[in-house]
C-alpha cells in the first residue's frame, strides 16, 4: 500500500494533485464530469478586489504542444466570490480550497487576501504576482524581488492562513524571487505561471491575440518549469508547488523529485477535463512500480 | 457535458472545403439544437468546437469547414476511426418564443446547427422558413435537406451564381409575417440581421475557445446582462442582450 498524502504548509492533502488557477474555474464545470473531492485541492480562478471583464477576445491561440491565453483575470470580484461562490462550492467540494488572488497595488492584494482568508473553506492563499496579461499590476510585482517581498509582507500581515506566492518564469533569477518571498514571510512558493508568448495570423499579418501577447502553457513548458522548481528548491526551505506543462503521473513524480511538495495541473484540464482524475488514479500504480511507498521519501531526491 | 469515444461512420466532402461527418456514440448529453461538441485531434493541443448539425439516439453529425491544419487533418480521417469528444456543450436554441412562423437564417458554415432546430420547430407544428446565404454556388450545401422539412427555403448567393443575388438581409427585408429570427453565421451577417429587423430572436456566436465548457474564460463576451462565456452561457444569445 502506497501513501500519496502530502503536507502542504500544515494542511494534509490526500494526494499532491491540484488543478491550477485559471484552468478550473471555481470547480463547478468539472464537478459535472467527476467527483472533484478526489483532488488534493484546487486553486480557484484568480480573483481581484473589483470584478473584471478581462481582455478583449481573441484570448486564446493554439501552439505546438501548448496554448496562449490572454484572459486577463476575468473574475466577479472577491466580494461575490466570498458571499456567493464559496458557500455554494461547499455543496460540491468538501475540502479546503486554494484562494488565488490578484491585485494592482499592495493594498489591494492585502484586502483581497484578508477577505478570502476569512472564508471557512479557504485553506491557503495563493498570491498571483505573475499574471502576464494585465497591465500595471500582477507581473510588475513578480519581476522585482523588492516588490514581491512587499506584497508578501502585506498579505502575511492580514492573513492567518498559509500564504503561497505564485512566481513568474519571466525573470532572470527565479531563485532570487523565491528567496525574497521566503524572507518576507511566505509559507510556500508556487511556480511557474505562464511564459510570455505570441502567435501571428498569417492572413491578417497581426498577432492572433487581441492583447498581442499571452501566457504560454502546456506540455512544451514542462522542462522549463521543472528546471525552475529545481532551482527554487535549492534556494528556499518552504514548501513548493510545482506546475507548468504537467499532464501525467510521471510528470508529477519528476516535479516531486525536483523538490515540489504538491503539483498543479493547468492547461491539460482544458484539453482533457478528466486529466487530474487519471493522474490521481495512476499515481499509486506508478509509485508501486518505482518502489516508492511515501512521496516524502523522494522529495528533492534529484538534488543529492 | 459528457466525454466519450465516437466512431466515424462517414466523413465526406459536401461543398468546397466543407465536410460532413457522422459519428456513432452516446448522444445523451445533447439536449438542444445549436449545442456543440469539442473534438480532440492527435497532434493538436486544443479541441475543435463544432456545432451539431443533426443528432438522434446514437449518432451525431457535424458539417465543418477546413479553416486550418486541424480541420484539414480531420477531413482526412476515415470511416471506422475513433474520436474523443466532449458533447452537450453550450446552451443551444430554445423554441419557446418562436411563434408559429419563425425564420431561420444561416450563412455559410453557420448553417449546420439550424437543421436540427428546423426539425424541432417542424415537429412542434410550426412553419419555419429558412434563408441560406452563400458566397457562391460552389459553397452551397444542405439545401435539399432543408427543403424536405422547412415551410419554405430561400437561397441567396453574394455573386448571384445561384438563387437570389444578394445577402440574407436582402431576402429578409423581402419577407413578412415572420414571428421570430434564429441566426447563425459570420458576425457581420448577424449584426446586419440584427439591424435589419425589429423582430426578436436568438443569434449563435463563434469565438476562439480554450476548453469549450466554461472553465478557462477564453471566449467571454459582453452582453447587456453582464459577461457571458460563449461556450457555456452561449453560443446562443437572445437578441435583446447582444452588445456589438
Interface residues (C-beta under 8 A of the other chain):
Chain A: X22 X23 X24 X25 X29 X30 X32 X33 X45 X53 X54 X57 X58 X59 X60 X61 X62 X63 X64 X65 X66 X67 X69 X71 X74 X208 X218 X267 X269 X270 X271 X272 X273 X274
Chain B: X1 X2 X3 X40 X44 X45 X46 X47 X70 X86 X207 X208 X209 X210 X211 X213 X214 X215 X216 X217 X218 X219 X220 X221 X222 X227 X232
